[in-house]
Amino acid sequence: MTSITFYKADGFYYGWEEQGHTGYGESGDDVLCAALSSMTMLIINAIEVSYASDVEYTVDEKTTDIRVVARGALPKYEKNEKKQYAVSGLIQAYFFQLMDLVEEYYEFLDVKEIERAL
């Protein structure tokens, strides 16, 4: 099972952690795992390139643990309100997309959000 925890501060999504293999398919043929990887990199690239905002991320290939932090989603770190809302909105969109996936893949995917100051 893959567990994904999204982090919010004062209602703004600013990052997440993914841990574990989904177990939906064989390694290398797991379409759910591939979908998660694609969506994760889409959000990271959009933040970095489209919104020119820094994003810190680590990917442990061995354990498949991923940690992403986009400080630009928080008013404390980003003065441009439009950029801040765009970055936070991308992360929030990922959260809602995954919540839709949980409805069908609840045995393989756990998604939650927590309030945690950065």
CORNORGI-V620933 format. One record per residue. N is the residue number from 1. RES is the residue in one small letter. SS is DSSP state (H for helix, E for strand, L for the rest). PHI is phi as a letter, one per 30 degrees, with the letter a starting at -180 (none if undefined). OMEGA is omega in whole degrees, 0 to 359 (999 if undefined). Layout:
n=N res=RES ss=SS phi=PHI omega=OMEGA
n=N res=RES ss=SS phi=PHI omega=OMEGA
This chain:
n=1 res=m ss=L phi=none omega=173
n=2 res=t ss=E phi=c omega=176
n=3 res=s ss=E phi=c omega=180
n=4 res=i ss=E phi=b omega=178
n=5 res=t ss=E phi=c omega=178
n=6 res=f ss=E phi=c omega=181
n=7 res=y ss=E phi=c omega=178
n=8 res=k ss=E phi=b omega=172
n=9 res=a ss=E phi=b omega=182
n=10 res=d ss=L phi=h omega=177
n=11 res=g ss=L phi=i omega=181
n=12 res=f ss=E phi=c omega=174
n=13 res=y ss=E phi=d omega=180
n=14 res=y ss=E phi=b omega=179
n=15 res=g ss=E phi=l omega=179
n=16 res=w ss=E phi=a omega=174
n=17 res=e ss=E phi=b omega=176
n=18 res=e ss=E phi=c omega=180
n=19 res=q ss=E phi=b omega=172
n=20 res=g ss=L phi=j omega=176
n=21 res=h ss=L phi=d omega=180
n=22 res=t ss=L phi=d omega=183
n=23 res=g ss=L phi=i omega=181
n=24 res=y ss=L phi=d omega=180
n=25 res=g ss=L phi=b omega=177
n=26 res=e ss=L phi=d omega=177
n=27 res=s ss=L phi=e omega=183
n=28 res=g ss=L phi=j omega=179
n=29 res=d ss=L phi=b omega=183
n=30 res=d ss=L phi=d omega=184
n=31 res=v ss=H phi=d omega=178
n=32 res=l ss=H phi=d omega=177
n=33 res=c ss=H phi=d omega=178
n=34 res=a ss=H phi=d omega=178
n=35 res=a ss=H phi=d omega=179
n=36 res=l ss=H phi=d omega=180
n=37 res=s ss=H phi=d omega=180
n=38 res=s ss=H phi=d omega=180
n=39 res=m ss=H phi=d omega=179
n=40 res=t ss=H phi=e omega=181
n=41 res=m ss=H phi=d omega=176
n=42 res=l ss=H phi=d omega=181
n=43 res=i ss=H phi=d omega=179
n=44 res=i ss=H phi=e omega=181
n=45 res=n ss=H phi=d omega=179
n=46 res=a ss=H phi=d omega=179
n=47 res=i ss=H phi=d omega=183
n=48 res=e ss=H phi=d omega=189
n=49 res=v ss=H phi=c omega=185
n=50 res=s ss=H phi=d omega=182
n=51 res=y ss=L phi=c omega=178
n=52 res=a ss=L phi=h omega=181
n=53 res=s ss=L phi=b omega=180
n=54 res=d ss=L phi=d omega=174
n=55 res=v ss=L phi=b omega=177
n=56 res=e ss=E phi=c omega=177
n=57 res=y ss=E phi=b omega=175
n=58 res=t ss=E phi=b omega=178
n=59 res=v ss=E phi=b omega=176
n=60 res=d ss=E phi=c omega=184
n=61 res=e ss=L phi=d omega=183
n=62 res=k ss=L phi=d omega=184
n=63 res=t ss=L phi=c omega=185
n=64 res=t ss=L phi=i omega=176
n=65 res=d ss=E phi=d omega=181
n=66 res=i ss=E phi=b omega=176
n=67 res=r ss=E phi=b omega=182
n=68 res=v ss=E phi=b omega=176
n=69 res=v ss=E phi=b omega=178
n=70 res=a ss=L phi=c omega=182
n=71 res=r ss=H phi=d omega=180
n=72 res=g ss=H phi=d omega=177
n=73 res=a ss=H phi=d omega=185
n=74 res=l ss=L phi=c omega=181
n=75 res=p ss=L phi=e omega=180
n=76 res=k ss=L phi=d omega=185
n=77 res=y ss=L phi=c omega=183
n=78 res=e ss=L phi=b omega=181
n=79 res=k ss=L phi=d omega=179
n=80 res=n ss=L phi=d omega=185
n=81 res=e ss=H phi=d omega=180
n=82 res=k ss=H phi=d omega=179
n=83 res=k ss=H phi=d omega=180
n=84 res=q ss=H phi=d omega=179
n=85 res=y ss=H phi=d omega=179
n=86 res=a ss=H phi=d omega=181
n=87 res=v ss=H phi=d omega=179
n=88 res=s ss=H phi=d omega=180
n=89 res=g ss=H phi=d omega=176
n=90 res=l ss=H phi=d omega=181
n=91 res=i ss=H phi=d omega=177
n=92 res=q ss=H phi=d omega=178
n=93 res=a ss=H phi=d omega=177
n=94 res=y ss=H phi=d omega=178
n=95 res=f ss=H phi=e omega=182
n=96 res=f ss=H phi=d omega=176
n=97 res=q ss=H phi=d omega=180
n=98 res=l ss=H phi=d omega=177
n=99 res=m ss=H phi=d omega=175
n=100 res=d ss=H phi=d omega=179
n=101 res=l ss=H phi=d omega=180
n=102 res=v ss=H phi=e omega=180
n=103 res=e ss=H phi=e omega=181
n=104 res=e ss=H phi=c omega=187
n=105 res=y ss=H phi=c omega=185
n=106 res=y ss=L phi=d omega=179
n=107 res=e ss=L phi=d omega=187
n=108 res=f ss=L phi=b omega=189
n=109 res=l ss=E phi=b omega=176
n=110 res=d ss=E phi=b omega=183
n=111 res=v ss=E phi=b omega=177
n=112 res=k ss=E phi=b omega=176
n=113 res=e ss=E phi=b omega=177
n=114 res=i ss=E phi=b omega=176
n=115 res=e ss=E phi=d omega=182
n=116 res=r ss=L phi=a omega=180
n=117 res=a ss=L phi=d omega=179
n=118 res=l ss=L phi=c omega=999
